Amino acid sequence: MKITIITKECKTKDKDAPAKANLCFRLRDKDVDLKVRSDIEVMLDYWDNDALSYRRTKKVPSDEQKKVKVLVQTITTALSEQYNSATADVAWMKNVIDECVNPTSKSTETLTTVVSRMEQYIAEHPMSPKSALVYKPTIKKLQRYEAYKKEIEGKEGFTLYCETIRPEEYLDFREYVINEYIHYNDYPEFYEQFSLDMHPPKQMSSTQIIGIMHHLRIVGHWCIKMGFTTNRSCDAFTIPAAVQGTPFYLTIEERDKVYNANLHNKPELEVYRDLFIFQSMVGCRVGDLFSFTKDNIVGDILQYLPHKTMRKRSQTVSVPLTTKAMEILKRYDGKQEKLLPTKQVYQYNEGIRAVLRECGINRMVTILDTVTGKEVQKPICDVATSHMARRNFIGNLYKKVKDPELVSSMTGHVNGSRAFARYREIDEETKVNLVNLIN
C-alpha cells in the first residue's frame, strides 16, 4: 500500500491573488486506487511537493507551516493504520481525511478531555511531588478557560479533547492565559465561582506562559506515546524560547566579605549567612541543600544525587569541601539530623537579602523584567535568591577554569546544557586572556 500527495490548484477570479492549491491524497494497493481532494490549502509558490512541506520562507507564518506538516503526517498515519483492502473506498478515505482536518466532528462519547489526561499524566508518570504541583495551576487555568468560552463567549459545550484539540485552540488558550488578569477585572461575577479572592490572576511573564504551553505539549506527546491519540496538533504551534538575562553573582571578594562579617548580635542572620556561603561553596540547588545528611559527607567530599535530574540520569555529583565549607559544618555538627538547618525557601531568600544588606553588598545589577522583558537596574541585595548561591559557585569557578565539563561535573548539569552555557561571563578579562593565546 502506497500513499502519495499532489496539489490541485484552486480556481480564483482574482488574478492578482497568490496561487493556492488543495492537497490531494492518493492511496494505491494492488487493485485499489483511491483519490480524495482534501480541504487543506497551501501557497503554491512556497510549497515543496517532494518534501511535502513548505520551503524556507517568511511569507507563510511558521504556525501555519507546522500545522500543514502535522496534518499531512496525521492523515498519512491514519490512512495506513485504518486501511482495509476489503472495505476501503473513496467514502471511507474521505471520512478519515475529514476527521483529521476537522476532528471536532467526532462523537464526544469516546473522547477524553485534555484536563483529565493531564491529571492522569500527573498520577501515572514518574515525577517528584514538587514537579506534580507545578501542573496544578495549568489544570485550573484550563478549567477556567473552558468555562470562559462557554459562559462569556457563549460557546455551549466547549471542551478541549485530547483527540480533537486543534493548533488554533492551543493558541487561543495562550491568548486567554496572557489576558486572564484583564478578564478577571472585566467579569468579576463570572470569576466568583473559582474563589480567586486570595490569589487573583496577575499579569504573567513570558517565561511563565512558555512553561504553561510546555505542559500542554509534554502531555500531548505522552498521550501519543501511550497510544491514547494520533492527534499531533501539539507540535503544530510555536513555543518561543524563554528570554533570560545574563546571570549575576557575587565576586569572591564579596562572598568572603559576607563570610567574615560579624553577625554575632544577629544569630538568625548568622544561620542564613552560613547556609548561603555553604551553598556558594558546593554549588548545589536549594532542594538538595536542605536534604543533605551526614551520609552525604565522605571524607572531605560532598556526594549526592541531584533531585532534579535523578529520574533521568542517576549520576553522583562529588564536590571537594573547602576549608570554609568544613568550618561551617563544624558549627552545626550534632545539632540536628540534617547536615544543616532547614528553612522554607521563601524565608531563606528573604534571609539572604537581609544578610547582604547587613554586609553592605548593594551594587547595581541588570535584570530582565519578567513581564515587560526590558532590562532594569536593581541592587543585588534586593534580587538575590538561593539560586544566586549556585551561580556564585559556577560563575567564579568558570572564571578560574574555562572547562565546562569539569565545572558541570560538580553542579549536576548535563554536558552541553543551555542553562549551564548562560553562566559563562564574556568579560574584558576573558577576551584579553583569549587573544593572548595567539600573541
C-alpha positions in Angstrom: 0.0 0.0 0.0 1.4 3.4 -1.0 0.1 6.9 -0.2 1.1 9.9 -2.4 0.2 13.5 -2.3 -0.2 16.0 -5.1 -1.5 19.6 -5.4 -4.5 20.8 -7.4 -4.7 24.5 -7.9 -7.7 26.3 -6.5 -9.7 28.4 -9.0 -10.0 32.1 -8.3 -11.4 35.1 -10.1 -8.7 37.4 -8.6 -5.8 37.1 -10.9 -3.5 39.1 -8.6 -4.2 36.8 -5.6 -1.3 34.4 -4.7 -1.8 30.9 -6.2 -3.3 28.4 -3.8 -3.8 24.6 -4.1 -5.6 21.8 -2.3 -3.6 18.8 -1.2 -4.9 15.6 -2.9 -4.3 12.2 -1.4 -3.9 9.1 -3.4 -3.9 5.5 -2.0 -2.8 2.6 -4.2 -2.6 -1.1 -3.3 -2.9 -3.8 -5.9 -6.5 -3.4 -7.3 -7.2 -0.4 -5.0 -6.7 3.2 -6.4 -8.4 5.9 -4.4 -8.1 9.7 -4.8 -9.5 12.4 -2.5 -9.1 16.1 -2.6 -8.8 17.5 0.9 -9.7 20.9 2.4 -6.1 21.6 3.2 -4.9 24.7 1.2 -1.3 25.6 0.6 0.5 28.5 -1.1 1.8 27.0 -4.3 4.7 29.4 -4.7 6.3 28.1 -1.5 5.2 24.5 -1.4 7.7 21.7 -1.9 5.9 18.6 -3.4 8.9 16.4 -2.8 9.3 17.3 0.9 5.5 17.6 1.4 6.1 20.8 3.4 6.8 24.5 2.8 10.2 25.7 1.7 12.0 28.1 4.0 10.0 31.3 3.8 8.7 34.1 5.9 5.7 34.6 3.6 3.8 31.8 5.3 3.5 32.0 9.2 5.5 29.4 11.0 2.4 28.2 12.9 0.7 27.6 9.5 3.7 25.7 8.1 3.8 23.4 11.2 0.0 22.9 11.1 0.1 21.7 7.5 3.1 19.5 8.1 1.5 17.8 11.1 -1.8 17.4 9.2 -0.1 15.6 6.4 1.7 13.3 8.9 -1.6 12.7 10.8 -3.6 11.9 7.7 -0.9 9.6 6.3 -0.7 7.7 9.6 -4.4 7.4 10.0 -4.9 6.1 6.4 -2.1 3.5 6.9 -3.5 2.3 10.3 -7.1 2.2 9.3 -6.7 0.8 5.8 -8.5 -2.5 5.0 -8.3 -3.6 1.4 -11.6 -5.4 1.6 -13.6 -2.4 2.6 -11.6 0.7 1.6 -13.4 3.0 -0.8 -13.5 6.8 -1.5 -16.1 7.4 1.1 -14.0 5.8 3.8 -10.9 7.6 2.7 -12.7 11.0 2.6 -14.1 10.4 6.1 -10.6 9.6 7.5 -9.2 12.7 6.0 -12.1 14.9 7.2 -11.8 13.5 10.7 -8.1 14.6 10.7 -8.7 18.0 9.2 -11.9 18.8 11.2 -11.6 16.5 14.3 -14.5 18.1 16.2 -16.8 16.1 14.0 -16.1 13.1 16.2 -18.5 11.9 18.8 -17.5 13.2 22.2 -18.7 10.0 23.9 -15.4 8.2 23.1 -13.2 11.2 23.7 -11.1 12.2 26.8 -10.6 15.8 27.9 -7.2 17.4 28.0 -7.8 18.2 31.7 -8.4 14.5 32.6 -5.4 13.4 30.5 -3.2 15.9 32.3 -4.4 14.7 35.7 -3.7 11.1 34.5 -0.2 12.1 33.4 0.5 13.6 36.9 -0.8 10.4 38.6 0.9 7.9 36.4 4.1 9.5 35.0 7.1 9.2 37.4 7.8 12.6 38.9 8.6 14.2 42.2 5.7 15.7 44.3 7.1 19.2 43.6 7.0 18.6 39.9 3.4 17.4 40.1 2.4 20.6 41.9 3.7 22.7 39.0 1.0 21.2 36.7 -1.9 22.1 39.1 -2.1 25.8 38.1 -2.2 24.8 34.4 -5.1 22.5 35.0 -7.0 25.2 36.9 -6.4 27.7 34.0 -7.6 25.1 31.5 -10.8 24.7 33.5 -11.4 28.4 33.8 -10.7 28.8 30.0 -13.3 26.2 29.1 -15.8 27.9 31.5 -15.0 31.3 30.0 -15.6 30.0 26.4 -19.0 28.6 27.5 -20.3 31.3 29.8 -18.7 34.5 28.4 -18.3 33.8 24.7 -21.4 31.7 24.5 -19.8 28.5 23.0 -22.1 26.0 24.6 -20.5 22.6 25.4 -17.0 23.9 24.6 -14.4 21.4 25.9 -10.8 20.6 24.9 -10.4 16.9 24.0 -7.1 15.2 23.6 -8.1 13.5 20.3 -9.6 16.7 18.7 -7.8 19.7 20.0 -6.5 21.9 17.1 -3.4 24.1 16.9 -5.6 27.2 16.8 -7.2 26.2 20.1 -3.7 25.9 21.7 -3.0 29.4 20.5 -6.4 30.7 21.7 -5.7 29.2 25.2 -2.4 31.0 25.2 -4.2 34.3 24.5 -6.5 33.6 27.3 -3.6 33.0 29.7 -2.0 36.2 28.6 -5.2 38.2 29.2 -6.8 36.4 32.1 -5.8 39.2 34.6 -7.8 41.6 32.4 -10.8 39.2 32.1 -10.8 38.9 35.9 -11.4 42.6 36.3 -13.9 42.8 33.4 -16.1 39.8 34.5 -15.9 39.7 38.4 -19.2 37.8 38.7 -18.0 35.1 36.4 -14.8 34.5 38.4 -16.6 34.4 41.7 -17.2 30.7 41.2 -13.5 30.0 41.3 -12.8 31.6 44.7 -9.8 33.6 43.5 -10.0 36.4 46.0 -6.9 35.4 47.9 -4.9 34.8 44.7 -6.4 36.8 41.8 -4.8 36.3 38.3 -1.9 38.6 37.7 -0.1 39.6 34.5 2.2 36.6 33.7 5.7 36.8 32.5 6.7 35.3 29.1 8.6 32.6 31.0 5.5 31.6 32.9 3.4 31.5 29.8 6.0 29.4 28.0 6.0 27.0 30.9 2.2 26.5 30.7 2.4 25.8 27.0 5.2 23.3 27.5 2.9 21.5 30.0 0.4 21.0 27.2 3.0 19.8 24.7 4.5 17.4 27.2 1.1 15.8 28.0 0.3 15.8 24.3 3.5 13.8 23.5 2.8 11.5 26.4 -0.7 10.8 25.1 0.7 9.9 21.6 3.4 7.7 23.2 0.8 5.9 25.3 -1.4 5.3 22.2 -4.3 7.4 23.5 -4.4 9.5 20.4 -2.7 10.1 17.0 -3.5 13.8 17.1 -0.2 15.6 16.8 -1.5 19.2 16.9 0.7 19.8 20.0 3.6 20.0 17.5 1.8 22.5 15.2 2.2 25.7 17.2 5.4 27.6 18.1 6.6 28.0 21.7 9.2 30.8 21.7 12.4 30.3 23.7 12.4 31.9 27.1 14.4 35.1 27.1 16.9 35.1 30.0 19.3 37.8 31.2 23.0 37.4 32.0 23.5 35.7 35.3 24.7 37.9 38.2 26.6 36.6 41.2 28.9 37.7 44.0 32.6 38.1 43.3 34.9 36.1 45.5 35.8 39.3 47.4 32.1 40.0 48.1 31.4 36.4 49.1 34.4 36.5 51.6 33.1 39.8 53.0 29.8 38.0 53.8 31.6 35.0 55.2 33.8 37.2 57.5 31.0 39.5 58.6 30.5 39.8 62.4 26.8 38.8 62.9 27.0 37.5 66.5 24.4 40.0 67.6 22.0 38.7 65.0 22.1 34.9 65.3 19.2 34.4 62.9 21.2 36.1 60.1 24.2 34.1 61.1 22.3 30.9 60.1 21.2 32.3 56.8 24.7 33.5 56.1 26.2 30.0 56.8 23.6 28.3 54.6 24.3 30.8 51.8 28.1 30.6 52.0 28.0 26.7 52.2 25.7 26.6 49.1 28.1 29.1 47.4 31.0 26.7 48.1 29.3 23.5 46.8 27.0 24.8 44.0 24.0 22.7 44.8 20.4 23.5 44.2 18.4 24.7 47.2 16.3 21.5 47.3 19.4 19.4 47.6 20.9 21.7 50.2 18.1 21.1 52.7 18.1 17.3 52.1 21.8 16.7 52.9 22.6 14.5 55.9 26.0 13.3 57.4 25.8 10.3 55.0 26.4 12.8 52.1 29.9 13.6 53.5 32.6 11.0 52.5 35.9 12.2 54.0 36.3 15.8 52.8 33.9 15.3 49.8 30.2 16.0 49.5 28.5 13.4 47.4 24.8 13.4 46.3 22.4 12.6 43.6 20.7 15.9 42.3 17.0 15.5 42.9 16.1 17.5 39.7 17.8 15.0 37.3 17.6 11.9 39.5 14.9 10.2 37.4 16.6 11.0 34.1 20.2 10.0 35.0 21.4 8.8 38.3 24.9 10.4 38.2 26.5 11.1 41.5 27.9 14.6 42.0 31.1 14.9 44.0 32.4 18.2 45.3 35.5 18.6 47.5 34.8 20.7 50.5 36.8 23.9 51.1 38.1 24.9 54.5 35.2 27.5 54.7 32.6 24.8 54.0 34.2 22.5 56.5 34.2 25.3 59.1 30.5 25.9 58.6 29.7 22.2 59.0 31.6 22.1 62.3 29.3 24.9 63.7 26.3 22.6 63.3 27.8 19.2 63.9 25.4 17.0 66.0 22.8 19.8 66.4 20.2 18.2 64.0 19.5 15.2 61.8 20.1 17.2 58.7 23.6 18.4 57.7 22.5 22.0 58.1 19.4 23.8 59.5 16.4 23.7 57.1 14.3 26.7 56.2 11.3 27.4 53.9 12.7 28.6 50.6 10.9 31.9 50.7 12.3 32.5 54.3 15.8 31.5 53.0 15.6 34.0 50.1 14.5 36.8 52.4 17.3 35.9 54.8 19.9 36.1 52.1 18.8 39.6 51.1 18.8 40.7 54.7 22.4 39.3 55.1 23.6 41.1 52.0 22.1 44.4 53.2 23.7 44.0 56.6 27.0 43.4 54.9 26.7 46.4 52.6 26.6 44.3 49.4 24.4 46.6 47.3 26.0 47.1 43.9 23.6 47.5 41.0 22.9 44.6 38.6 21.0 44.4 35.4 18.0 42.1 35.3 15.1 41.4 32.9 11.7 42.5 34.0 9.8 39.2 33.6 6.6 40.9 32.4 7.9 43.7 30.1 11.0 41.8 29.0 13.0 45.1 29.4 16.3 45.5 31.3 16.1 47.2 34.7 18.7 48.1 37.3 18.3 46.7 40.9 20.6 46.5 43.9 21.9 42.9 44.1 20.8 42.7 47.7 17.2 43.2 46.6 17.1 40.5 43.9 19.4 37.8 45.5 17.9 34.3 45.9 19.2 30.9 46.8 19.9 30.2 43.2 22.5 33.1 43.2 24.5 31.0 45.7 24.7 28.3 43.0 25.7 30.9 40.5 28.4 32.1 42.9 30.0 28.7 42.7 29.6 28.2 39.0 30.5 31.7 37.8 33.6 32.1 39.9 34.8 28.6 39.1 34.3 29.2 35.4 36.4 32.4 35.5 39.2 30.4 37.0 39.0 27.3 34.9 37.4 27.6 31.4 36.3 23.9 31.3 32.5 23.4 31.2 32.7 19.6 31.6 34.8 19.9 34.7 32.6 22.5 36.3 29.4 20.8 35.3 30.6 17.5 36.9 30.3 19.4 40.3 26.9 21.1 39.5 24.8 18.3 38.1 24.3 20.0 34.7 24.2 17.8 31.6 27.2 18.3 29.3 26.3 21.0 26.8 23.3 22.2 28.9 21.9 25.5 27.6 21.3 26.6 31.2 25.0 26.0 32.0 26.1 28.0 29.0 24.5 31.1 30.4 26.9 31.1 33.3 29.9 31.9 31.1 30.7 35.6 31.5 32.3 37.1 28.4 34.0 40.0 30.1 37.1 42.1 29.2 39.4 39.8 31.2 38.2 36.7 29.3 38.7 38.5 26.0 42.2 39.5 26.9 43.1 36.0 28.0 41.7 34.7 24.8 43.6 36.9 22.4 46.8 36.3 24.4 46.6 32.7 23.3 47.6 33.9 19.8 50.0 36.6 20.9 
